[in-house]
Amino acid sequence: MRFPGGANGKTERVAEPEIESFEKLVALLNYPMYVVTTQADGVMAGCLVGFASQTSIHPPRFLVGLSPQNHTFQVAAGATHLAVHVFDHEHLDIVELFGGQTGDKINKFDRCSWHPGPAQMPILDDAAAWFVGKILDRFSLGDHVGHLLAPVAGSPPHELERWVSFGDVRDLQPGHEA
Ligand SMILES: Cc1cc2nc3c(=O)[nH]c(=O)nc-3n(C[C@H](O)[C@H](O)[C@H](O)COP(=O)(O)O)c2cc1C
């Protein structure tokens, strides 16, 4: 078995048992899920993202991994910013819309409430919190492409009790295979 994109950019050979134990471990982790939207040349896109994390405090930085298979990746390639949304459990339907459907087939924005926000990013009205980040860099993470963001605007939550996490969507069939 091979994992693409090792530290030196070359494909690395990883033994089966190591992969199995890695996969078992990450399947148990319960990390936050985000809906990431973007816009370029008047085309809007958005998908559910689990591969995302803050990476720096000073300066503030956040990394979003997008699969090149996704409609969102194609639109993000021409975009300057991404909008990162956190959802409370009560709006799981919107999270499932963005993770279970593809913009290649439907317009997700016809099926939810949104408004144009900073840098013309589509902001989802049901989100508990969001921020818009300027795309500083793009680089390979393996089979996903990292988009390094510098936050430029946002709406923090008053409180966030039951935010949607991986455990809520682990059985969701993605709109696109990764
Ligand atoms: C649990 C889960 C986690 C996901 N994580 C990511 C991710 O980190 N990055 C990504 O690009 N897609 C991820 N996806 C897949 C996309 O959200 C999904 O394929 C979506 O339908 C793509 O929509 P699009 O083609 O309109 O961009 C995930 C899907 C699920 C169900």
The ligand as a Tripos MOL2 file, in Angstrom:
@<TRIPOS>MOLECULE
LIG
   31    33     1     0     0
SMALL
NO_CHARGES

@<TRIPOS>ATOM
      1 C1        -17.7330   13.1420    6.9260 C.3       1 LIG1
      2 C2        -17.2940   13.8550    5.6670 C.ar      1 LIG1
      3 C3        -16.1080   14.5900    5.6500 C.ar      1 LIG1
      4 C4        -15.6810   15.2490    4.4950 C.ar      1 LIG1
      5 N1        -14.5270   15.9690    4.5070 N.ar      1 LIG1
      6 C5        -14.1130   16.6100    3.3740 C.ar      1 LIG1
      7 C6        -12.9280   17.4010    3.3770 C.ar      1 LIG1
      8 O1        -12.2300   17.5380    4.3870 O.2       1 LIG1
      9 N2        -12.5650   18.0140    2.2220 N.ar      1 LIG1
     10 C7        -13.3150   17.9050    1.0710 C.ar      1 LIG1
     11 O2        -12.9380   18.4900    0.0550 O.2       1 LIG1
     12 N3        -14.4520   17.1600    1.0340 N.ar      1 LIG1
     13 C8        -14.8660   16.5210    2.1640 C.ar      1 LIG1
     14 N4        -16.0100   15.7750    2.1500 N.ar      1 LIG1
     15 C9        -16.7100   15.5520    0.8880 C.3       1 LIG1
     16 C10       -17.5730   16.6930    0.3460 C.3       1 LIG1
     17 O3        -18.1570   17.4640    1.3700 O.3       1 LIG1
     18 C11       -18.6760   16.1000   -0.5580 C.3       1 LIG1
     19 O4        -18.1370   15.2380   -1.5310 O.3       1 LIG1
     20 C12       -19.5100   17.1880   -1.2160 C.3       1 LIG1
     21 O5        -20.6940   16.5940   -1.6870 O.3       1 LIG1
     22 C13       -18.7750   17.8660   -2.3640 C.3       1 LIG1
     23 O6        -19.5850   18.8890   -2.8630 O.3       1 LIG1
     24 P1        -19.1530   19.7300   -4.1380 P.3       1 LIG1
     25 O7        -18.8780   18.7610   -5.2680 O.co2     1 LIG1
     26 O8        -20.3580   20.6100   -4.4100 O.co2     1 LIG1
     27 O9        -17.9480   20.5300   -3.7630 O.co2     1 LIG1
     28 C14       -16.4690   15.1560    3.3100 C.ar      1 LIG1
     29 C15       -17.6880   14.4650    3.3330 C.ar      1 LIG1
     30 C16       -18.1040   13.8150    4.4860 C.ar      1 LIG1
     31 C17       -19.4220   13.0760    4.4800 C.3       1 LIG1
@<TRIPOS>BOND
     1     1     2 1
     2     2     3 ar
     3     2    30 ar
     4     3     4 ar
     5     4     5 ar
     6     4    28 ar
     7     5     6 ar
     8     6     7 ar
     9     6    13 1
    10     7     8 2
    11     7     9 ar
    12     9    10 ar
    13    10    11 2
    14    10    12 ar
    15    12    13 ar
    16    13    14 ar
    17    14    15 1
    18    14    28 ar
    19    15    16 1
    20    16    17 1
    21    16    18 1
    22    18    19 1
    23    18    20 1
    24    20    21 1
    25    20    22 1
    26    22    23 1
    27    23    24 1
    28    24    25 2
    29    24    26 1
    30    24    27 1
    31    28    29 ar
    32    29    30 ar
    33    30    31 1
@<TRIPOS>SUBSTRUCTURE
     1 LIG1         1 GROUP 0 **** ****
